[in-house]
Amino acid sequence: MTYGSQGVTEYWIVDPVACAVDVWSFHGGAGCERYTDRLTVRLAGEVLGEIELDPVFRDPGAATP
């Protein structure tokens, strides 16, 4: 079984070491996009917005620039 055959159309893998999010999509064939600055959020192919990734991965103990 694969994710796609079970109805999963997309999944995200968060890599805190690389400060990146890999988005695996099964829309029209499998593919992966890596996001390191801004993550585009889509639903059914429609862009809903973006997530700024710097604050997500910033060390909470670090000083704010």
PQR file of N, CA, C, O and H, with PARSE charges and radii, in Angstrom:
ATOM      1  N   MET A   1       0.840  -1.185   0.000 -0.4000 1.5000
ATOM      2  CA  MET A   1       0.000   0.000   0.000 -0.0000 2.0000
ATOM      3  C   MET A   1       0.884   1.248   0.000  0.5500 1.7000
ATOM      4  O   MET A   1       1.970   1.272   0.579 -0.5500 1.4000
ATOM      5  N   THR A   2       0.385   2.265  -0.660 -0.4000 1.5000
ATOM      6  CA  THR A   2       1.067   3.549  -0.662 -0.0000 2.0000
ATOM      7  C   THR A   2       0.122   4.602  -0.108  0.5500 1.7000
ATOM      8  O   THR A   2      -1.085   4.382  -0.013 -0.5500 1.4000
ATOM      9  H   THR A   2      -0.498   2.246  -1.131  0.4000 1.0000
ATOM     10  N   TYR A   3       0.682   5.749   0.255 -0.4000 1.5000
ATOM     11  CA  TYR A   3      -0.160   6.832   0.757 -0.0000 2.0000
ATOM     12  C   TYR A   3      -1.213   7.215  -0.273  0.5500 1.7000
ATOM     13  O   TYR A   3      -2.388   7.371   0.060 -0.5500 1.4000
ATOM     14  H   TYR A   3       1.663   5.928   0.178  0.4000 1.0000
ATOM     15  N   GLY A   4      -0.786   7.368  -1.531 -0.4000 1.5000
ATOM     16  CA  GLY A   4      -1.704   7.772  -2.588 -0.0000 2.0000
ATOM     17  C   GLY A   4      -2.842   6.802  -2.781  0.5500 1.7000
ATOM     18  O   GLY A   4      -3.978   7.222  -2.999 -0.5500 1.4000
ATOM     19  H   GLY A   4       0.168   7.242  -1.801  0.4000 1.0000
ATOM     20  N   SER A   5      -2.564   5.499  -2.705 -0.4000 1.5000
ATOM     21  CA  SER A   5      -3.618   4.511  -2.893 -0.0000 2.0000
ATOM     22  C   SER A   5      -4.610   4.501  -1.734  0.5500 1.7000
ATOM     23  O   SER A   5      -5.708   3.960  -1.860 -0.5500 1.4000
ATOM     24  H   SER A   5      -1.641   5.158  -2.527  0.4000 1.0000
ATOM     25  N   GLN A   6      -4.230   5.096  -0.611 -0.4000 1.5000
ATOM     26  CA  GLN A   6      -5.114   5.168   0.555 -0.0000 2.0000
ATOM     27  C   GLN A   6      -5.838   6.510   0.655  0.5500 1.7000
ATOM     28  O   GLN A   6      -6.501   6.792   1.653 -0.5500 1.4000
ATOM     29  H   GLN A   6      -3.338   5.536  -0.508  0.4000 1.0000
ATOM     30  N   GLY A   7      -5.707   7.337  -0.390 -0.4000 1.5000
ATOM     31  CA  GLY A   7      -6.437   8.601  -0.428 -0.0000 2.0000
ATOM     32  C   GLY A   7      -5.672   9.792   0.111  0.5500 1.7000
ATOM     33  O   GLY A   7      -6.211  10.899   0.136 -0.5500 1.4000
ATOM     34  H   GLY A   7      -5.168   7.108  -1.201  0.4000 1.0000
ATOM     35  N   VAL A   8      -4.429   9.603   0.545 -0.4000 1.5000
ATOM     36  CA  VAL A   8      -3.625  10.723   1.025 -0.0000 2.0000
ATOM     37  C   VAL A   8      -3.136  11.486  -0.200  0.5500 1.7000
ATOM     38  O   VAL A   8      -2.477  10.912  -1.067 -0.5500 1.4000
ATOM     39  H   VAL A   8      -3.992   8.704   0.525  0.4000 1.0000
ATOM     40  N   THR A   9      -3.453  12.766  -0.277 -0.4000 1.5000
ATOM     41  CA  THR A   9      -3.053  13.549  -1.443 -0.0000 2.0000
ATOM     42  C   THR A   9      -1.775  14.337  -1.216  0.5500 1.7000
ATOM     43  O   THR A   9      -1.128  14.768  -2.170 -0.5500 1.4000
ATOM     44  H   THR A   9      -3.988  13.232   0.427  0.4000 1.0000
ATOM     45  N   GLU A  10      -1.407  14.529   0.064 -0.4000 1.5000
ATOM     46  CA  GLU A  10      -0.216  15.326   0.363 -0.0000 2.0000
ATOM     47  C   GLU A  10       0.199  15.075   1.803  0.5500 1.7000
ATOM     48  O   GLU A  10      -0.644  14.859   2.673 -0.5500 1.4000
ATOM     49  H   GLU A  10      -1.932  14.179   0.839  0.4000 1.0000
ATOM     50  N   TYR A  11       1.510  15.106   2.049 -0.4000 1.5000
ATOM     51  CA  TYR A  11       1.981  15.104   3.440 -0.0000 2.0000
ATOM     52  C   TYR A  11       3.230  15.941   3.551  0.5500 1.7000
ATOM     53  O   TYR A  11       3.969  16.111   2.582 -0.5500 1.4000
ATOM     54  H   TYR A  11       2.195  15.282   1.342  0.4000 1.0000
ATOM     55  N   TRP A  12       3.462  16.464   4.739 -0.4000 1.5000
ATOM     56  CA  TRP A  12       4.588  17.354   5.001 -0.0000 2.0000
ATOM     57  C   TRP A  12       5.561  16.662   5.944  0.5500 1.7000
ATOM     58  O   TRP A  12       5.156  16.017   6.911 -0.5500 1.4000
ATOM     59  H   TRP A  12       2.862  16.326   5.527  0.4000 1.0000
ATOM     60  N   ILE A  13       6.848  16.807   5.649 -0.4000 1.5000
ATOM     61  CA  ILE A  13       7.900  16.332   6.546 -0.0000 2.0000
ATOM     62  C   ILE A  13       8.679  17.563   6.998  0.5500 1.7000
ATOM     63  O   ILE A  13       9.251  18.281   6.177 -0.5500 1.4000
ATOM     64  H   ILE A  13       7.176  17.331   4.863  0.4000 1.0000
ATOM     65  N   VAL A  14       8.699  17.802   8.302 -0.4000 1.5000
ATOM     66  CA  VAL A  14       9.400  18.951   8.869 -0.0000 2.0000
ATOM     67  C   VAL A  14      10.792  18.502   9.284  0.5500 1.7000
ATOM     68  O   VAL A  14      10.948  17.552  10.051 -0.5500 1.4000
ATOM     69  H   VAL A  14       8.235  17.219   8.969  0.4000 1.0000
ATOM     70  N   ASP A  15      11.800  19.195   8.769 -0.4000 1.5000
ATOM     71  CA  ASP A  15      13.201  18.891   9.065 -0.0000 2.0000
ATOM     72  C   ASP A  15      13.779  20.040   9.888  0.5500 1.7000
ATOM     73  O   ASP A  15      14.242  21.029   9.320 -0.5500 1.4000
ATOM     74  H   ASP A  15      11.673  19.966   8.145  0.4000 1.0000
ATOM     75  N   PRO A  16      13.760  19.925  11.224 -0.5600 1.5000
ATOM     76  CA  PRO A  16      14.223  21.029  12.062  0.2800 2.0000
ATOM     77  C   PRO A  16      15.730  21.277  11.959  0.5500 1.7000
ATOM     78  O   PRO A  16      16.184  22.391  12.222 -0.5500 1.4000
ATOM     79  N   VAL A  17      16.499  20.278  11.589 -0.4000 1.5000
ATOM     80  CA  VAL A  17      17.949  20.453  11.436 -0.0000 2.0000
ATOM     81  C   VAL A  17      18.247  21.319  10.218  0.5500 1.7000
ATOM     82  O   VAL A  17      19.089  22.215  10.285 -0.5500 1.4000
ATOM     83  H   VAL A  17      16.130  19.374  11.375  0.4000 1.0000
ATOM     84  N   ALA A  18      17.565  21.060   9.108 -0.4000 1.5000
ATOM     85  CA  ALA A  18      17.774  21.823   7.873 -0.0000 2.0000
ATOM     86  C   ALA A  18      16.892  23.073   7.813  0.5500 1.7000
ATOM     87  O   ALA A  18      16.997  23.857   6.870 -0.5500 1.4000
ATOM     88  H   ALA A  18      16.881  20.333   9.053  0.4000 1.0000
ATOM     89  N   CYS A  19      16.026  23.264   8.812 -0.4000 1.5000
ATOM     90  CA  CYS A  19      15.067  24.382   8.818 -0.0000 2.0000
ATOM     91  C   CYS A  19      14.271  24.398   7.523  0.5500 1.7000
ATOM     92  O   CYS A  19      14.192  25.414   6.834 -0.5500 1.4000
ATOM     93  H   CYS A  19      15.941  22.627   9.579  0.4000 1.0000
ATOM     94  N   ALA A  20      13.684  23.249   7.208 -0.4000 1.5000
ATOM     95  CA  ALA A  20      12.957  23.104   5.949 -0.0000 2.0000
ATOM     96  C   ALA A  20      11.723  22.237   6.141  0.5500 1.7000
ATOM     97  O   ALA A  20      11.625  21.455   7.086 -0.5500 1.4000
ATOM     98  H   ALA A  20      13.748  22.423   7.768  0.4000 1.0000
ATOM     99  N   VAL A  21      10.775  22.401   5.209 -0.4000 1.5000
ATOM    100  CA  VAL A  21       9.594  21.558   5.158 -0.0000 2.0000
ATOM    101  C   VAL A  21       9.535  20.958   3.749  0.5500 1.7000
ATOM    102  O   VAL A  21       9.530  21.685   2.756 -0.5500 1.4000
ATOM    103  H   VAL A  21      10.854  23.037   4.441  0.4000 1.0000
ATOM    104  N   ASP A  22       9.490  19.646   3.677 -0.4000 1.5000
ATOM    105  CA  ASP A  22       9.325  18.952   2.402 -0.0000 2.0000
ATOM    106  C   ASP A  22       7.858  18.589   2.257  0.5500 1.7000
ATOM    107  O   ASP A  22       7.282  17.938   3.128 -0.5500 1.4000
ATOM    108  H   ASP A  22       9.493  19.055   4.484  0.4000 1.0000
ATOM    109  N   VAL A  23       7.257  19.015   1.150 -0.4000 1.5000
ATOM    110  CA  VAL A  23       5.859  18.732   0.884 -0.0000 2.0000
ATOM    111  C   VAL A  23       5.791  17.715  -0.242  0.5500 1.7000
ATOM    112  O   VAL A  23       6.149  18.007  -1.383 -0.5500 1.4000
ATOM    113  H   VAL A  23       7.726  19.544   0.443  0.4000 1.0000
ATOM    114  N   TRP A  24       5.330  16.526   0.090 -0.4000 1.5000
ATOM    115  CA  TRP A  24       5.141  15.452  -0.884 -0.0000 2.0000
ATOM    116  C   TRP A  24       3.697  15.494  -1.342  0.5500 1.7000
ATOM    117  O   TRP A  24       2.777  15.468  -0.524 -0.5500 1.4000
ATOM    118  H   TRP A  24       5.039  16.289   1.017  0.4000 1.0000
ATOM    119  N   SER A  25       3.500  15.558  -2.644 -0.4000 1.5000
ATOM    120  CA  SER A  25       2.164  15.675  -3.213 -0.0000 2.0000
ATOM    121  C   SER A  25       1.911  14.550  -4.201  0.5500 1.7000
ATOM    122  O   SER A  25       2.808  14.136  -4.935 -0.5500 1.4000
ATOM    123  H   SER A  25       4.247  15.579  -3.308  0.4000 1.0000
ATOM    124  N   PHE A  26       0.694  14.066  -4.210 -0.4000 1.5000
ATOM    125  CA  PHE A  26       0.297  13.011  -5.134 -0.0000 2.0000
ATOM    126  C   PHE A  26      -0.722  13.514  -6.153  0.5500 1.7000
ATOM    127  O   PHE A  26      -1.417  12.713  -6.778 -0.5500 1.4000
ATOM    128  H   PHE A  26      -0.035  14.401  -3.613  0.4000 1.0000
ATOM    129  N   HIS A  27      -0.817  14.839  -6.328 -0.4000 1.5000
ATOM    130  CA  HIS A  27      -1.702  15.431  -7.335 -0.0000 2.0000
ATOM    131  C   HIS A  27      -1.047  15.262  -8.699  0.5500 1.7000
ATOM    132  O   HIS A  27      -0.019  15.886  -8.965 -0.5500 1.4000
ATOM    133  H   HIS A  27      -0.252  15.490  -5.821  0.4000 1.0000
ATOM    134  N   GLY A  28      -1.614  14.437  -9.566 -0.4000 1.5000
ATOM    135  CA  GLY A  28      -1.069  14.279 -10.918 -0.0000 2.0000
ATOM    136  C   GLY A  28       0.315  13.668 -10.945  0.5500 1.7000
ATOM    137  O   GLY A  28       1.125  14.024 -11.800 -0.5500 1.4000
ATOM    138  H   GLY A  28      -2.449  13.930  -9.350  0.4000 1.0000
ATOM    139  N   GLY A  29       0.607  12.758 -10.032 -0.4000 1.5000
ATOM    140  CA  GLY A  29       1.924  12.133  -9.957 -0.0000 2.0000
ATOM    141  C   GLY A  29       2.665  12.607  -8.724  0.5500 1.7000
ATOM    142  O   GLY A  29       2.479  13.738  -8.274 -0.5500 1.4000
ATOM    143  H   GLY A  29      -0.051  12.469  -9.336  0.4000 1.0000
ATOM    144  N   ALA A  30       3.499  11.746  -8.181 -0.4000 1.5000
ATOM    145  CA  ALA A  30       4.211  12.073  -6.949 -0.0000 2.0000
ATOM    146  C   ALA A  30       5.328  13.073  -7.223  0.5500 1.7000
ATOM    147  O   ALA A  30       5.995  13.018  -8.256 -0.5500 1.4000
ATOM    148  H   ALA A  30       3.650  10.827  -8.546  0.4000 1.0000
ATOM    149  N   GLY A  31       5.514  13.973  -6.289 -0.4000 1.5000
ATOM    150  CA  GLY A  31       6.589  14.942  -6.384 -0.0000 2.0000
ATOM    151  C   GLY A  31       6.824  15.584  -5.037  0.5500 1.7000
ATOM    152  O   GLY A  31       5.979  15.526  -4.144 -0.5500 1.4000
ATOM    153  H   GLY A  31       4.973  14.017  -5.449  0.4000 1.0000
ATOM    154  N   CYS A  32       7.986  16.197  -4.905 -0.4000 1.5000
ATOM    155  CA  CYS A  32       8.350  16.826  -3.638 -0.0000 2.0000
ATOM    156  C   CYS A  32       8.853  18.240  -3.892  0.5500 1.7000
ATOM    157  O   CYS A  32       9.607  18.491  -4.832 -0.5500 1.4000
ATOM    158  H   CYS A  32       8.673  16.244  -5.630  0.4000 1.0000
ATOM    159  N   GLU A  33       8.418  19.162  -3.030 -0.4000 1.5000
ATOM    160  CA  GLU A  33       8.930  20.525  -3.038 -0.0000 2.0000
ATOM    161  C   GLU A  33       9.506  20.806  -1.655  0.5500 1.7000
ATOM    162  O   GLU A  33       8.908  20.441  -0.643 -0.5500 1.4000
ATOM    163  H   GLU A  33       7.806  18.958  -2.266  0.4000 1.0000
ATOM    164  N   ARG A  34      10.672  21.458  -1.613 -0.4000 1.5000
ATOM    165  CA  ARG A  34      11.294  21.822  -0.337 -0.0000 2.0000
ATOM    166  C   ARG A  34      11.142  23.321  -0.122  0.5500 1.7000
ATOM    167  O   ARG A  34      11.440  24.127  -1.004 -0.5500 1.4000
ATOM    168  H   ARG A  34      11.158  21.755  -2.435  0.4000 1.0000
ATOM    169  N   TYR A  35      10.672  23.675   1.068 -0.4000 1.5000
ATOM    170  CA  TYR A  35      10.472  25.072   1.427 -0.0000 2.0000
ATOM    171  C   TYR A  35      11.403  25.423   2.585  0.5500 1.7000
ATOM    172  O   TYR A  35      11.487  24.693   3.573 -0.5500 1.4000
ATOM    173  H   TYR A  35      10.430  23.020   1.784  0.4000 1.0000
ATOM    174  N   THR A  36      12.100  26.552   2.449 -0.4000 1.5000
ATOM    175  CA  THR A  36      13.010  26.992   3.501 -0.0000 2.0000
ATOM    176  C   THR A  36      12.734  28.426   3.965  0.5500 1.7000
ATOM    177  O   THR A  36      13.166  28.813   5.051 -0.5500 1.4000
ATOM    178  H   THR A  36      12.032  27.145   1.647  0.4000 1.0000
ATOM    179  N   ASP A  37      12.029  29.209   3.166 -0.4000 1.5000
ATOM    180  CA  ASP A  37      11.718  30.593   3.532 -0.0000 2.0000
ATOM    181  C   ASP A  37      10.245  30.776   3.846  0.5500 1.7000
ATOM    182  O   ASP A  37       9.870  31.173   4.950 -0.5500 1.4000
ATOM    183  H   ASP A  37      11.678  28.895   2.283  0.4000 1.0000
ATOM    184  N   ARG A  38       9.424  30.480   2.862 -0.4000 1.5000
ATOM    185  CA  ARG A  38       7.968  30.582   3.002 -0.0000 2.0000
ATOM    186  C   ARG A  38       7.346  29.305   2.468  0.5500 1.7000
ATOM    187  O   ARG A  38       7.735  28.802   1.414 -0.5500 1.4000
ATOM    188  H   ARG A  38       9.729  30.157   1.965  0.4000 1.0000
ATOM    189  N   LEU A  39       6.388  28.793   3.198 -0.4000 1.5000
ATOM    190  CA  LEU A  39       5.682  27.579   2.801 -0.0000 2.0000
ATOM    191  C   LEU A  39       4.319  27.978   2.241  0.5500 1.7000
ATOM    192  O   LEU A  39       3.494  28.557   2.948 -0.5500 1.4000
ATOM    193  H   LEU A  39       6.072  29.202   4.054  0.4000 1.0000
ATOM    194  N   THR A  40       4.094  27.671   0.988 -0.4000 1.5000
ATOM    195  CA  THR A  40       2.808  27.960   0.362 -0.0000 2.0000
ATOM    196  C   THR A  40       1.794  26.915   0.822  0.5500 1.7000
ATOM    197  O   THR A  40       2.041  25.713   0.716 -0.5500 1.4000
ATOM    198  H   THR A  40       4.764  27.200   0.414  0.4000 1.0000
ATOM    199  N   VAL A  41       0.659  27.376   1.330 -0.4000 1.5000
ATOM    200  CA  VAL A  41      -0.393  26.491   1.827 -0.0000 2.0000
ATOM    201  C   VAL A  41      -1.488  26.426   0.769  0.5500 1.7000
ATOM    202  O   VAL A  41      -2.055  27.442   0.366 -0.5500 1.4000
ATOM    203  H   VAL A  41       0.458  28.352   1.416  0.4000 1.0000
ATOM    204  N   ARG A  42      -1.769  25.189   0.329 -0.4000 1.5000
ATOM    205  CA  ARG A  42      -2.797  24.977  -0.705 -0.0000 2.0000
ATOM    206  C   ARG A  42      -3.843  23.997  -0.192  0.5500 1.7000
ATOM    207  O   ARG A  42      -3.562  23.133   0.638 -0.5500 1.4000
ATOM    208  H   ARG A  42      -1.309  24.364   0.657  0.4000 1.0000
ATOM    209  N   LEU A  43      -5.041  24.156  -0.706 -0.4000 1.5000
ATOM    210  CA  LEU A  43      -6.116  23.206  -0.450 -0.0000 2.0000
ATOM    211  C   LEU A  43      -6.824  22.978  -1.777  0.5500 1.7000
ATOM    212  O   LEU A  43      -7.357  23.914  -2.374 -0.5500 1.4000
ATOM    213  H   LEU A  43      -5.269  24.858  -1.381  0.4000 1.0000
ATOM    214  N   ALA A  44      -6.826  21.738  -2.233 -0.4000 1.5000
ATOM    215  CA  ALA A  44      -7.440  21.368  -3.515 -0.0000 2.0000
ATOM    216  C   ALA A  44      -6.875  22.222  -4.648  0.5500 1.7000
ATOM    217  O   ALA A  44      -7.606  22.629  -5.551 -0.5500 1.4000
ATOM    218  H   ALA A  44      -6.393  20.978  -1.748  0.4000 1.0000
ATOM    219  N   GLY A  45      -5.569  22.490  -4.594 -0.4000 1.5000
ATOM    220  CA  GLY A  45      -4.903  23.242  -5.649 -0.0000 2.0000
ATOM    221  C   GLY A  45      -5.011  24.751  -5.514  0.5500 1.7000
ATOM    222  O   GLY A  45      -4.332  25.482  -6.235 -0.5500 1.4000
ATOM    223  H   GLY A  45      -4.975  22.160  -3.860  0.4000 1.0000
ATOM    224  N   GLU A  46      -5.850  25.231  -4.606 -0.4000 1.5000
ATOM    225  CA  GLU A  46      -6.021  26.674  -4.413 -0.0000 2.0000
ATOM    226  C   GLU A  46      -5.063  27.168  -3.330  0.5500 1.7000
ATOM    227  O   GLU A  46      -4.985  26.584  -2.249 -0.5500 1.4000
ATOM    228  H   GLU A  46      -6.401  24.637  -4.020  0.4000 1.0000
ATOM    229  N   VAL A  47      -4.334  28.251  -3.629 -0.4000 1.5000
ATOM    230  CA  VAL A  47      -3.409  28.830  -2.655 -0.0000 2.0000
ATOM    231  C   VAL A  47      -4.214  29.571  -1.597  0.5500 1.7000
ATOM    232  O   VAL A  47      -4.990  30.475  -1.905 -0.5500 1.4000
ATOM    233  H   VAL A  47      -4.398  28.725  -4.507  0.4000 1.0000
ATOM    234  N   LEU A  48      -4.015  29.169  -0.337 -0.4000 1.5000
ATOM    235  CA  LEU A  48      -4.731  29.795   0.776 -0.0000 2.0000
ATOM    236  C   LEU A  48      -3.884  30.834   1.498  0.5500 1.7000
ATOM    237  O   LEU A  48      -4.416  31.723   2.162 -0.5500 1.4000
ATOM    238  H   LEU A  48      -3.384  28.434  -0.086  0.4000 1.0000
ATOM    239  N   GLY A  49      -2.576  30.722   1.368 -0.4000 1.5000
ATOM    240  CA  GLY A  49      -1.697  31.661   2.049 -0.0000 2.0000
ATOM    241  C   GLY A  49      -0.295  31.106   2.142  0.5500 1.7000
ATOM    242  O   GLY A  49       0.060  30.154   1.447 -0.5500 1.4000
ATOM    243  H   GLY A  49      -2.144  30.000   0.828  0.4000 1.0000
ATOM    244  N   GLU A  50       0.499  31.709   3.005 -0.4000 1.5000
ATOM    245  CA  GLU A  50       1.884  31.292   3.208 -0.0000 2.0000
ATOM    246  C   GLU A  50       2.205  31.269   4.695  0.5500 1.7000
ATOM    247  O   GLU A  50       1.618  32.007   5.488 -0.5500 1.4000
ATOM    248  H   GLU A  50       0.211  32.482   3.569  0.4000 1.0000
ATOM    249  N   ILE A  51       3.143  30.413   5.052 -0.4000 1.5000
ATOM    250  CA  ILE A  51       3.671  30.378   6.416 -0.0000 2.0000
ATOM    251  C   ILE A  51       5.111  30.830   6.352  0.5500 1.7000
ATOM    252  O   ILE A  51       5.921  30.243   5.635 -0.5500 1.4000
ATOM    253  H   ILE A  51       3.619  29.814   4.409  0.4000 1.0000
ATOM    254  N   GLU A  52       5.431  31.858   7.090 -0.4000 1.5000
ATOM    255  CA  GLU A  52       6.810  32.355   7.193 -0.0000 2.0000
ATOM    256  C   GLU A  52       7.563  31.359   8.073  0.5500 1.7000
ATOM    257  O   GLU A  52       7.193  31.165   9.231 -0.5500 1.4000
ATOM    258  H   GLU A  52       4.773  32.335   7.673  0.4000 1.0000
ATOM    259  N   LEU A  53       8.615  30.724   7.544 -0.4000 1.5000
ATOM    260  CA  LEU A  53       9.270  29.645   8.272 -0.0000 2.0000
ATOM    261  C   LEU A  53      10.340  30.103   9.258  0.5500 1.7000
ATOM    262  O   LEU A  53      10.664  29.361  10.185 -0.5500 1.4000
ATOM    263  H   LEU A  53       8.915  30.883   6.604  0.4000 1.0000
ATOM    264  N   ASP A  54      10.892  31.285   9.090 -0.4000 1.5000
ATOM    265  CA  ASP A  54      11.935  31.740  10.014 -0.0000 2.0000
ATOM    266  C   ASP A  54      11.459  31.715  11.471  0.5500 1.7000
ATOM    267  O   ASP A  54      12.176  31.191  12.324 -0.5500 1.4000
ATOM    268  H   ASP A  54      10.629  31.888   8.337  0.4000 1.0000
ATOM    269  N   PRO A  55      10.287  32.257  11.787 -0.5600 1.5000
ATOM    270  CA  PRO A  55       9.817  32.183  13.175  0.2800 2.0000
ATOM    271  C   PRO A  55       9.531  30.763  13.657  0.5500 1.7000
ATOM    272  O   PRO A  55       9.636  30.476  14.850 -0.5500 1.4000
ATOM    273  N   VAL A  56       9.172  29.885  12.738 -0.4000 1.5000
ATOM    274  CA  VAL A  56       8.882  28.487  13.095 -0.0000 2.0000
ATOM    275  C   VAL A  56      10.135  27.791  13.587  0.5500 1.7000
ATOM    276  O   VAL A  56      10.097  27.042  14.563 -0.5500 1.4000
ATOM    277  H   VAL A  56       9.086  30.118  11.770  0.4000 1.0000
ATOM    278  N   PHE A  57      11.254  28.042  12.905 -0.4000 1.5000
ATOM    279  CA  PHE A  57      12.491  27.332  13.225 -0.0000 2.0000
ATOM    280  C   PHE A  57      13.425  28.119  14.138  0.5500 1.7000
ATOM    281  O   PHE A  57      14.443  27.579  14.570 -0.5500 1.4000
ATOM    282  H   PHE A  57      11.285  28.650  12.112  0.4000 1.0000
ATOM    283  N   ARG A  58      13.118  29.356  14.440 -0.4000 1.5000
ATOM    284  CA  ARG A  58      13.986  30.173  15.290 -0.0000 2.0000
ATOM    285  C   ARG A  58      14.082  29.579  16.684  0.5500 1.7000
ATOM    286  O   ARG A  58      13.084  29.146  17.261 -0.5500 1.4000
ATOM    287  H   ARG A  58      12.291  29.794  14.089  0.4000 1.0000
ATOM    288  N   ASP A  59      15.277  29.564  17.209 -0.4000 1.5000
ATOM    289  CA  ASP A  59      15.519  29.064  18.574 -0.0000 2.0000
ATOM    290  C   ASP A  59      14.801  30.002  19.547  0.5500 1.7000
ATOM    291  O   ASP A  59      15.093  31.198  19.573 -0.5500 1.4000
ATOM    292  H   ASP A  59      16.088  29.915  16.741  0.4000 1.0000
ATOM    293  N   PRO A  60      13.872  29.481  20.343 -0.5600 1.5000
ATOM    294  CA  PRO A  60      13.126  30.357  21.263  0.2800 2.0000
ATOM    295  C   PRO A  60      14.019  31.042  22.287  0.5500 1.7000
ATOM    296  O   PRO A  60      13.624  32.055  22.864 -0.5500 1.4000
ATOM    297  N   GLY A  61      15.207  30.514  22.522 -0.4000 1.5000
ATOM    298  CA  GLY A  61      16.125  31.134  23.473 -0.0000 2.0000
ATOM    299  C   GLY A  61      17.037  32.166  22.834  0.5500 1.7000
ATOM    300  O   GLY A  61      17.780  32.855  23.533 -0.5500 1.4000
ATOM    301  H   GLY A  61      15.528  29.691  22.053  0.4000 1.0000
ATOM    302  N   ALA A  62      16.988  32.281  21.501 -0.4000 1.5000
ATOM    303  CA  ALA A  62      17.859  33.222  20.796 -0.0000 2.0000
ATOM    304  C   ALA A  62      17.299  34.624  20.872  0.5500 1.7000
ATOM    305  O   ALA A  62      16.091  34.818  21.002 -0.5500 1.4000
ATOM    306  H   ALA A  62      16.385  31.721  20.933  0.4000 1.0000
ATOM    307  N   ALA A  63      18.177  35.588  20.791 -0.4000 1.5000
ATOM    308  CA  ALA A  63      17.756  36.987  20.794 -0.0000 2.0000
ATOM    309  C   ALA A  63      17.068  37.311  19.473  0.5500 1.7000
ATOM    310  O   ALA A  63      17.477  36.819  18.421 -0.5500 1.4000
ATOM    311  H   ALA A  63      19.159  35.430  20.685  0.4000 1.0000
ATOM    312  N   THR A  64      16.029  38.136  19.523 -0.4000 1.5000
ATOM    313  CA  THR A  64      15.345  38.557  18.309 -0.0000 2.0000
ATOM    314  C   THR A  64      16.163  39.639  17.634  0.5500 1.7000
ATOM    315  O   THR A  64      16.593  40.592  18.285 -0.5500 1.4000
ATOM    316  H   THR A  64      15.697  38.536  20.378  0.4000 1.0000
ATOM    317  N   PRO A  65      16.390  39.497  16.296 -0.5600 1.5000
ATOM    318  CA  PRO A  65      17.204  40.523  15.607  0.2800 2.0000
ATOM    319  C   PRO A  65      16.538  41.858  15.547  0.5500 1.7000
ATOM    320  O   PRO A  65      17.103  42.806  15.001 -0.5500 1.4000
TER
END
